[in-house]
Structures are given as structure tokens and as C-alpha cells.
């Protein structure tokens, strides 16, 4: 009699968040994007981006972004890429939001100087 094979099914990876916000006013033409894939109740793949081609002419207009493609977690900033320490997805979202608000403040200060 042949031994029965045990099969374990891994939870399916699902894209749960797919959101693009089209900004207006001073940032007309800019985007905030968030995509998150979950597997087994945790974020396993993500991409956060602030895209504004009026501010950044490289990396398809991505001023700031975080993702974990290419097998490592990294930060994009105006065309430069650096590896980051990851402390969880929610902490990363808080960091991203803080940096975006600081960038917006700097953009507004630059506009006022003109």
C-alpha cells in the first residue's frame, strides 16, 4: 500500500490595496500610489510612491517611493535607490507619510521664494 502524501496549501497571495490618488491644486498632475499584496494576513509585497513629474524629472517622476521588489526592501528618492531597514508595513507607511508632508512643505516654501 502506498503512503498517502500530505499536501499543505500555502495561503494565496492577494492584492488587497490598489489605490491611486490624483492630487489637485498646487500639486495638480501628481499622484500618490499604494499597492499591497497580503498572504496569510501579512503584507508580503508593497509599493508606495509620490509621483510628481513637475518636481522630479527622473525615475518616471517618482519623487519618493518604497517597495520590496527585486528581492530587497528599498527607498527611491529622486532617482537614487537605497536599501532600508524594515520595521513592519505600518511603520513604513507612517515614515512615507511623514516624508511626503515634509516634501510638500519644502515645495511650498520654494514656491513662496519665487
Secondary structure, 3 states (H helix, E strand, C coil): CCCCCCCCCCCCCEEEEEEEEECCHHHCCCEEEEEEEEECCEEEEEEEEEECCCCCCCHHHEEEEEECCCCCCEEEECCEEEECCCCCHHHHHHHHHHHHHHHHHHHHHHHHHC
